Amino acid sequence: SDRDVANVGVGYRRLLFDNTVLVGANGFYDYEFDYNHQRPSIGIEAKWAGLDFSANNYWGVSSAHSVDQDAGIEEEPLDGHDIELTSQVPYLPWARVTGRRYWWETKTAAEDIKGWEASLEMDLLQNLQIEAGVSSDNFMKDRDENEIFLMSRFHINFGRPVAFSSKAVSSSPWLMRDMSEYRLDKVKRENKVIVERRASGITIARGT
């Protein structure tokens, strides 16, 4: 189903070692309008050369809310955390591979949600980026296939390496980035509010 979520945050980033390293910390507040789910979070990040690292911790602070009163279905936001590591593809400074692990602490289910995600992100043009990947967790274990996703993004970047250019292949395996150009990059975190869905006290699904 469609869900409208607002993510409001503030962050601090600092450049180190002649702009070759960027470290930062951030705090966010997430609000889902349909069911009044609320969740604050804090995160840290570090970026250097071809590697980016981020970690986040989330707290579901709102109580359970009814989704369908006739069916007795309710949802409650979950606490959780995640870590993510991104690496540039050697000799292709416009392409990056990402691995992510996440954990969500369930309320009534027999086990917590534990999952992973892997993706390939590519800057095709200065303003066009695509990402394709696969994700899986222990609540998907009854499915025959993992969850596959494909996303496209339009954003304002100038001067960064792109696939459709005369310098698509670099002469060195790693691009030593000037991290001052990355101070306004999007924070890597889970923007959807992860919830537990229950019917008459029985857990029936993990919701997003």
C-alpha positions as CSV (number, residue, x, y, z in Angstrom):
1,S,0.0,0.0,0.0
2,D,1.0,3.6,-0.5
3,R,2.6,5.2,2.6
4,D,3.6,8.9,3.1
5,V,6.6,9.4,5.4
6,A,8.5,12.6,6.3
7,N,12.1,12.4,7.3
8,V,13.6,15.5,9.0
9,G,17.2,15.6,10.1
10,V,20.2,17.6,11.0
11,G,23.9,16.5,10.6
12,Y,27.5,17.6,11.1
13,R,30.3,16.7,8.7
14,R,34.0,17.5,9.1
15,L,36.8,17.3,6.6
16,L,40.2,15.9,7.7
17,F,43.7,15.3,6.2
18,D,43.6,17.8,3.4
19,N,40.0,17.0,2.5
20,T,40.8,13.3,1.8
21,V,38.5,12.1,4.7
22,L,35.0,13.1,5.7
23,V,33.4,12.1,9.0
24,G,30.0,13.0,10.3
25,A,27.1,12.4,12.6
26,N,23.4,13.0,12.2
27,G,20.0,12.8,13.9
28,F,16.7,12.2,12.2
29,Y,13.0,12.1,13.1
30,D,10.7,10.0,10.9
31,Y,6.9,10.4,10.8
32,E,4.4,8.2,8.9
33,F,1.2,10.2,8.3
34,D,-1.2,7.3,7.7
35,Y,-0.9,5.6,11.1
36,N,1.0,8.2,13.2
37,H,4.2,6.0,13.4
38,Q,7.1,8.0,14.9
39,R,10.8,7.1,15.0
40,P,14.0,9.1,15.9
41,S,17.5,7.9,14.9
42,I,21.1,8.7,15.2
43,G,23.9,7.8,12.7
44,I,27.6,8.1,12.0
45,E,29.5,8.0,8.8
46,A,33.0,8.1,7.3
47,K,34.1,8.5,3.7
48,W,37.6,8.1,2.2
49,A,38.9,7.5,-1.3
50,G,36.9,4.6,-2.6
51,L,35.2,3.5,0.6
52,D,32.1,4.8,2.5
53,F,30.9,3.5,5.8
54,S,27.7,4.4,7.7
55,A,25.9,3.0,10.8
56,N,22.5,4.0,12.2
57,N,20.4,3.2,15.3
58,Y,16.5,3.7,15.3
59,W,14.0,3.8,18.0
60,G,10.2,3.3,17.5
61,V,8.7,5.7,20.0
62,S,5.0,5.6,19.1
63,S,2.6,3.0,20.4
64,A,0.7,0.5,18.3
65,H,-2.0,2.0,16.0
66,S,-5.0,0.4,14.4
67,V,-4.7,-0.3,10.7
68,D,-8.0,-2.1,10.2
69,Q,-10.4,-2.0,13.1
70,D,-12.9,-4.4,11.6
71,A,-10.2,-7.1,11.2
72,G,-8.4,-6.2,14.4
73,I,-5.1,-5.4,12.7
74,E,-2.6,-3.0,14.2
75,E,1.0,-1.9,13.5
76,E,3.8,-0.8,15.8
77,P,7.2,0.7,14.8
78,L,10.3,-1.3,15.6
79,D,13.7,-0.5,17.1
80,G,16.7,-1.5,15.0
81,H,20.1,-0.7,13.6
82,D,22.0,-1.1,10.4
83,I,25.5,-0.9,9.0
84,E,26.6,-0.2,5.4
85,L,29.8,-0.3,3.4
86,T,30.2,1.0,-0.1
87,S,33.3,0.5,-2.3
88,Q,34.1,2.0,-5.7
89,V,34.5,-0.6,-8.5
90,P,38.2,-0.6,-9.4
91,Y,39.0,1.5,-12.5
92,L,35.4,2.5,-12.7
93,P,35.0,5.6,-10.5
94,W,31.4,6.1,-11.5
95,A,30.3,2.6,-10.2
96,R,30.0,1.5,-6.6
97,V,29.0,-1.8,-4.9
98,T,27.2,-1.7,-1.5
99,G,26.6,-4.3,1.2
100,R,24.2,-3.6,4.0
101,R,23.2,-5.6,7.1
102,Y,20.2,-4.7,9.3
103,W,18.4,-5.9,12.4
104,W,14.9,-5.0,13.7
105,E,13.8,-6.0,17.2
106,T,10.3,-7.5,17.0
107,K,7.7,-7.0,19.7
108,T,5.8,-10.4,19.7
109,A,7.4,-12.5,17.0
110,A,9.5,-15.5,18.0
111,E,12.7,-14.0,16.4
112,D,14.0,-10.6,15.4
113,I,14.3,-9.5,11.8
114,K,17.8,-10.0,10.4
115,G,18.6,-9.3,6.8
116,W,21.1,-8.1,4.2
117,E,21.1,-6.1,1.0
118,A,23.6,-5.8,-1.9
119,S,23.4,-3.4,-4.7
120,L,25.3,-1.8,-7.6
121,E,25.0,2.0,-8.0
122,M,26.1,3.8,-11.2
123,D,26.4,7.5,-12.2
124,L,25.4,7.4,-15.8
125,L,25.2,11.1,-16.3
126,Q,25.9,14.1,-14.1
127,N,22.3,14.2,-13.1
128,L,21.2,10.6,-13.5
129,Q,22.0,7.7,-11.1
130,I,20.6,4.2,-11.1
131,E,20.8,1.5,-8.5
132,A,19.9,-2.2,-8.8
133,G,20.1,-4.8,-6.0
134,V,18.8,-7.7,-4.0
135,S,17.7,-8.0,-0.4
136,S,16.7,-10.8,1.9
137,D,15.9,-11.4,5.5
138,N,14.6,-14.2,7.8
139,F,11.0,-13.1,7.3
140,M,11.4,-13.9,3.6
141,K,12.4,-17.5,4.2
142,D,9.2,-19.0,2.9
143,R,9.6,-17.2,-0.4
144,D,11.3,-18.9,-3.4
145,E,13.2,-15.8,-4.4
146,N,14.8,-12.8,-2.8
147,E,13.5,-9.3,-3.2
148,I,15.0,-7.5,-6.3
149,F,14.8,-3.7,-6.7
150,L,15.7,-1.1,-9.3
151,M,15.8,2.6,-8.6
152,S,16.6,5.8,-10.6
153,R,17.5,9.1,-9.1
154,F,17.8,12.6,-10.5
155,H,20.2,14.8,-8.5
156,I,22.6,17.7,-9.0
157,N,26.2,16.7,-9.4
158,F,28.8,18.5,-11.5
159,G,32.3,17.4,-12.2
160,R,32.1,13.8,-10.9
161,P,33.0,10.8,-13.1
162,V,30.1,9.4,-15.1
163,A,29.8,6.3,-17.3
164,F,28.9,8.2,-20.5
165,S,32.1,10.2,-20.9
166,S,35.5,9.9,-22.5
167,K,37.1,9.0,-19.2
168,A,34.8,6.1,-18.2
169,V,37.8,3.9,-17.4
170,S,40.4,5.3,-15.0
171,S,44.1,4.7,-15.2
172,S,44.3,4.0,-11.4
173,P,42.1,1.6,-9.5
174,W,40.9,4.1,-6.9
175,L,39.8,7.7,-7.3
176,M,41.3,9.8,-4.5
177,R,38.3,12.0,-4.1
178,D,38.3,15.6,-2.8
179,M,35.7,15.0,-0.1
180,S,34.7,18.7,0.1
181,E,32.6,17.9,-3.0
182,Y,30.6,15.3,-1.0
183,R,29.6,17.3,2.1
184,L,26.0,17.6,0.9
185,D,25.5,14.0,-0.2
186,K,22.4,12.2,0.9
187,V,22.7,10.4,4.3
188,K,22.6,6.6,3.9
189,R,19.9,5.3,6.2
190,E,16.5,3.5,6.2
191,N,13.9,6.2,5.5
192,K,10.9,3.9,5.7
193,V,9.4,3.2,9.1
194,I,9.7,-0.6,9.7
195,V,6.7,-1.9,11.6
196,E,5.4,-5.1,13.0
197,R,1.8,-5.9,11.9
198,R,-0.4,-8.0,14.2
199,A,-3.9,-9.4,14.1
200,S,-5.5,-10.1,17.5
201,G,-2.1,-10.3,19.1
202,I,-0.6,-12.6,16.5
203,T,2.2,-11.4,14.3
204,I,1.2,-11.7,10.7
205,A,3.8,-9.7,8.8
206,R,6.7,-7.4,8.7
207,G,5.6,-4.1,7.3
208,T,7.4,-1.1,5.7
